[in-house]
């Protein structure tokens, strides 16, 4: 039977989605194993050390930078956490930029007396990246560490981030964001997806094709911090710029910080939609990131990021083509299966919004909860409706957030 155009388009879309979620991770795993075999083989031949010798006393000056809007509920705990970090006090400073807050954040900071803490007030609201750039200009530290107000760092976090910069080829290091939640706000599907993403980042780091960073916690070499554009998601734009200049970007799961998930579904949706708008801003504003001559980093960018961002479009096209083909029994059954999947997602939303968990509908619900904000974010980007200044997610610091689980 002759394959129709709609049929071809449908299976191409299905194949791309399957490749993004399953094929690419498997390919990464194979490539990482082959890379390890190569390293082992070269070691056996040359009998050279497989570990780079790092300076015995590599303790550069570090500046911890945080842009703050209305964070009165967490700011005192944040400062306390930052001042308890295991790093030489005379080599670490904490700079906080107040992005024209309208609550008591500034007053609470003024009550804290510490020579390590420096607070700067900005009277016009400009957004996170603009504030961070101003803070960076006010510090002469060699390494800049960016962290959010509600992210609590493990005591050894800074040391684990900084150790990589002893290698002059390293330009940026991303830490691990440990997501905590109050009872009932995080599903098993969400936990599984977060671990899945962490595994991808670890494999990409081993293959030297890491891309972005966790906005809650990442570090860059000061000499490479020259953002060219104001971005909605600077934690993705900046490492990509550093990578495009030929420097390495590393992901270290042992450099960990913890933060609460947004407590409501609407807050989680808004956060994801904003990140999605920034992702499309990065994609269309930086075509040079797609340069095939960059090799594996470009391949990872296309396979992991770009395909993930356009998955909602692929799903819509799949559904439309399936509808056109529904007169044929096989495709009629496929359309029923697709419809039942989305009905299950709606059931999951209904259960989540009322009972606090999606139950049996967790997987379809979370799959749609990831992809729908991507579609909304794309529409916001093209319509110019995404503001560079963020809205603060309602916060209430959990009792156990400071003590994140140790990373093995």
Secondary structure by P-SEA (a helix, b strand, c coil): ccccaaaaaaaaaaaaaaaaacaaaaaaaaaaaaaaaaaaaaaaacccccccccccccccbbbbbbbbccccccaaaaaaaaaacccccccbbbbbbbcccccaaaaaaaacccccbbbbbbccccccaaaaaaaaaaccccbbbbbccccccccaaaaaaacccccccccbbbbbbbcccccccccaaaaaaaaaaaaaaaaaaaaccccccccccccccccccccccccccaaaaaaaaaaaabbbbbbbcccbbbbbccccaaaaaaaaaaaaaaaaaaaaaccccccccccaaaaaaaaccccccaaaaaaaaaaaaaaaacccaaaaaaaaaaaaaaaaaaaaaaaaacccccccaaaaaaaaaacaaaaaaaaaaaaccccccccccccccccccccccccc
